[in-house]
């Protein structure tokens, strides 16, 4: 994978709104080949129909619930009040299918994580209770990962997608790591980070920071303040750390896909890899639940 020094890798909230979507990132708009992400807001009872085309997708309720229909089969996603309330049930949309999404009792905000693939798999849903939850790190590097679309959890053609919760004041995607070349120890994956960040006690806007730096695969230099509903594209490079400002919990939705093996194999940044050795002697942040 090659990448140039680009200025369009940080997309503030609303900057990539197109048509019915609050956010629409496609391979064409991102300037790459595989990964996509769309978010959509539906009023109570509102509907949206889409053709997946050459992409497989996983429907992820960000808030609210929805009915998802494909070919006469319907899955009802109960959803959740917001992304910080816990894992959600999700629905898998096959490549080459027409899907109708309909909000249930109230407003629904839905994410459509996507990846190009030629593999055709059945429409299906996964209950929230069946989403594996993992605790990574310790101390101020503790974060919770919800592996609804992880490569070793969810059958898919090319798509990998997970959610990460980082409590205020903690560091995530740390140590910085990369997955931009195919090798025995690393997979080649484009990645999207979509952020939601809790406000302060009186509605003060939340914030955090995202870092991506150059690797042998290409020149990338991103150090940005991220706010609620911002997105960062990672075509290549060492990405992380991502930090949540004290008082503001951070959520991000990761979407990954690439041309080779569907696996999340990474290389840690050599200057930061040592931090993993310190976690065994530190407690897990009590604000996060244990793995399930």
Buried (B, 14 or more C-beta within 10 A) or exposed (E): BEBEEBEEBBBEBEEBEEEBBBBBBBBEBBBBBBBBBBBBBBEEEBEBEBEBEEBBBBBBBBBBBBBBBBEEEBBBBBBBEBBBEBBBBBBBBBBEBEBBBBBBEBBBBBBBBBBBBEEEBEBBBBEBEEBBBBBBBBBBBBBBBBBBBBBEBBEBBBBBBBBBBBBBBBBBBBBBBBBBBBEEEBBBBBBBBBBBBBEEEEEEEBBBBBBBBBBEBBBBEBEBEBBBBBBBBBBBBBBBBBBBBEBBBBBBBBBBBBBEEBBBBBBBBEEBEEBBEEBEEEEBBEEBEEEE
